[in-house]
Amino acid sequence: MKLLILNGPNLNLLGIREPEKYGNKSFDDYFSELQFQFRNVELSFDQTNIEGELIDKIQNARKDFDGIILNAAAYTHTSVGIGDAVAAIDIPVVEVHISNTFSREEFRHKSYISPIAKGIIVGFGLQSYDLAIQSFLNTKDD
């Protein structure tokens, strides 16, 4: 199984950005742990702060991956284009968020991805990504 983890804006600052909310670990360090933990899964990772690049990466993933784990960050709540890109591809997408978006500002309660996503995982810190990978492994025969 080949999965792509896509992170949106400001997630390149994990480990230094608001550690009380997002923790002290960089995503690069965490990704190494994921690769070790899920050695039976071919994991790839990409991050961009640019909306159009995120859309391109979603569209291109359909050619090479069995699924996407998407943390579109702030674009989750603002980008119709990202929601449309997820709807346009024929591979499943699991939406993840490190923080519980429903315990934060009201505008973060709306997602343009959730109605199209295979599932949504919010509020478990970086473990949200572990849970997303497990969701793919637990349903690969469905």
N, C-alpha and C positions, 0 to 999 in steps of 0.2 A: 504494500500500500504506500502510495506517495501522497503526502500532505504538504500544503503550503501554508505557512503562518505569515499573515500580512498584518503589519502594524501601521497605523496612521500617525497623524501629527503629534509631535512632542514625546512620543514613546521612545525615541532615541535618547531621551534624557532620563530614562529609568535608572534608579540608583542615586541620582542627585536631585531630581525634581520631586518636591513635596514627599519626602521619605515617610512621613506619618501616614500618607494616603497610599503611596505606591511602593513602599519598601526601600531597602538599601542596595538591592542587587541590580546590576545592569542586565539588560535583556540578552546581551551576548553571553554573559556568564550563565544565565538561566537556560539559554538555548543549548549550551553544551551539556548541561544536566539533562535536559529533555532528550537529546540525542543518545545519551548513555542509557537513560531509563527506558526508552522505546527503541531499542536497537533493531527491532523487527519492522520498524516503520522508517521509510525514507522521508526524512523531514527536511524542508527547505524553509528559509526565513528571509523576509524582506521588509523594509520599512521605508516610508516616504512621508514627507510633510506636505506633499503636493497632491491635491485632489485628483487631477487628471492622470497623474502617474499611478495612483491607486486604482483608478478605473481601468487603465491599460493592463495593470498586473492581474486584476480580476478576470478580464476578458481573455488574456493570454494563458492563464492557469488552466483553462478548460482543455487545452491541448496536451498538457503534460502531467496533470495531477488528478487524483481521485477525489480530492476535497480541499476546501480552504477553511482555515481557522482565521477569522477576521476580527481584528480589533481596530475599527475605523476611528476610534477615539472621538474627538469632537465632531468629525464629519458624520458620525452616526446620526446625529441630531439635526443636521443641516443639509445633507447632500441627497437630493432626489436622484442625481446622477449615479451615485454609488449604489443606491437601492435598485435603480434600473439595471445596472451592470450585473448585480447579483441575480436579478430576475432573468436576465438574458442568457445566462450560462446553464449548462446541463449537469453540473457537478454540485454536490451539496456544500453548503456554507454554514458553519457554526459561528454565530456571533459571540464574542467574548468581551468582557470588561473586567479589569482588575478590581475596580471599586464597585460598590453597589450604587449604580446610577440612580436608583429609585430613592435613595436616602440623601441625594444631593439636590442641586437646584432643579426647579420645575422643568426647565427647558431640556434637561437631560433625561426626562421620563419618556420622551418621544424618540422613536427610532424608525428610520426609513429602511432599515435592514430586517428588523425582527419579523415583519409579516411574511417575508420571503425565505427567511433562514430555516435550516433544518432544525435548529434549536438555539437557545440563548443561555449563556452561563455568565452570571454577574456576581461580583462581590467576594470572590474567594482568593483575592490576591493573584499572584502569579500561578497559583494552583489552578486557576480557571483554564489555563492552556492544557494542563495535564488532563483535566476533566473532559475537555473538548476532544483531545486525542483518544481518550478512552471511549467517548461516545461513538467515534468512527469505528474503533475496533469491536465494540459491542454490537454494532448494527451492520457490519460489513456483509453479512449473509442475508439481510432483510430484502 
